[in-house]
Structures are given as structure tokens and as C-alpha cells.
Amino acid sequence: MSALEGRVVVIAVGDPTARDVALACAAGGAVVVLVAVGEADVHAGEIAREVAAAGGRAAVFSGSLVSSRDRDALGEMLAELY
């Protein structure tokens, strides 16, 4: 069993390594939550589809990790889903 099995990993899509990190974490058994704002939402959706196509689980959260309101909403989403 991988150290990531059963874990939830939150990844900011604005980072250029987000896709590779998301795919690696999902391959290790983690659920991947991609956080994006604006145009990055489209990219987050593409990454989530790639994760799912590879057999992993992913979700997209539209918001900014800089905003305290968005962070609170993300926390609520994570608590509800996982």
C-alpha cells in the first residue's frame, strides 16, 4: 500500500508541475482535488479527466487559496466529500 492510499491531496493548478503532481499522487492512490481560478478552471478540468482516465479520482474546486472565504469553502467541501 502506498503512503498516499486513502489520502486527499490539494493541488493549485497555477503551478506548472500541477499536472504531473496530480497524476503521480493519483497513481499512488490519493484522491486529487485541483484548485483553480479563472482560466485555470479549464486546465483543472483537463487534468481531472486525465486522472480519471488513468483510473484515479479527482475533483475540481473553483476558487483561490489566497482568499480566506475560498479556503473556508474548500474546507467545507473536503469535509463533506471526504
C-alpha angles and dihedrals in degrees: 000000000000122000087241096053109125094004127123116227120197114207128186107224094210089077113094091226094053095106095050093044092048093050093046093049092047091049087054091056102262125136106238122218112192116204117202141156131203117340091000087072089077091051090048090054091051091051091047090053090050091051091050092046088054090053098261133120124246140167132190124223116194107215147077127273087213093064115081090207091054092046090052091049091048090051091051091049092050092048091050097045103034 
